[in-house]
């Protein structure tokens, strides 16, 4: 939660103060596995907000020398559909915007056609 963007296992290792990479890498793999299984247990209820997002992905080795499309549909990015449940908050709104409480969040990869 200390960075705005996603970060690597190496960054997690550094922030935790560990000297060895391997145990942190194994922990991250377990967390991803558990989080993937946990998603199947929850459904989104109430008001659901929907948006799309683009996240950096790995490219196959044979495609690394080919020129890339730039911008929103870049080959370096995967399009994801992001859904989050929200409810009005009891807190006072800031600058006229209503406050919301965020519940569960789900993401699915949107395949290109």
N, C-alpha and C positions, 0 to 999 in steps of 0.2 A: 504494500500500500504506500510505499515511500516514493514511487515514481509514477508519472502520468502514463508512460508507455509500458508495454510489456518488457520484461527483461529476461536475460539468459540465466541458465543454471550457474554460470560463472559469477554473475552479478549477485545472485542469492548467496553463493558461497562467500563472497567478499563481505556482504552485509551481515551475515551470520558470524563472521570472524573465523571460519574454518580454514585449515591449511590444506586439506585434501579435497580434491574435486569429486572423486568416486562416491563417497557416502552421500554427498549432497545431490549428485545426479540420481542415485537410487531413490532418495527421498522424493525428488521431483517426479520421477516416473510413477511412484506409488500414489502420490497426490493426484496426478493426472488420471490414473486408472480409477481411483476412488471417486473423483469428481465426475468422471464419465458415467460410472454406474449409478451414482446418486441422482443424476439428471432424470433417469428413467422412473424414479420414485415420486417425483413431484410433477404436479400439473399447475398451470398458471390459472389463477382465479381472479374474479373481479375485473377491474379495468386493466387491460393489457395494452401497452404501447409497443409499437413495431417500428423498426428502423433498419437500415442496412449499414454495413461497415466493411471496410477493406483491411485485411490483415496480411502481413508479409508472410510469404511461403517459400519453401525451398524449391529450386528448379532442378530438373534432371541434369546430370553432368554434360550430356550431349547437347543440351539446349543453352548452355551458359555462354557460348560464343555468338549466338544469333541476336540480332538487334531486338530491342524490346519496344512494345507500344508504351507510350507515356501517358500519364494522367490517370483518370478514374478507372479505366479498364486495363491497367498495366498487367503484364504477365507475372510480375513479381508479387502481385497481391491476389488474394482469394476473397471473393465476395461472400459475406456472411449476412444472414438475416438474424437480427437481434430482437428478442421479445422480452419484455419485463413487466411484471405486475406492479401496479402502483395504487395508492390510496391517498386521499387528502390527509394532510398532517394537521395536528392540533396546534402546531407552533405558528407564530405570527409570520406572515409572508414578508419577504424582503422586496423592496422596490416595486410593489404592486403585483408581484408574481406569486401565485398560490404555491405553498409548500406541499411536497409530496413525500410519502414514505415508500421506499422501494422494497418489494418482496423478492421473490425468486426471479432469476434471469435464465433464459435459454438462448442458445445460439445454434444455428444450423448452417452448413455450407450451402450456398446457392450455386448450382452448377450452371456453367455457361452453355448456351445453345448455339 
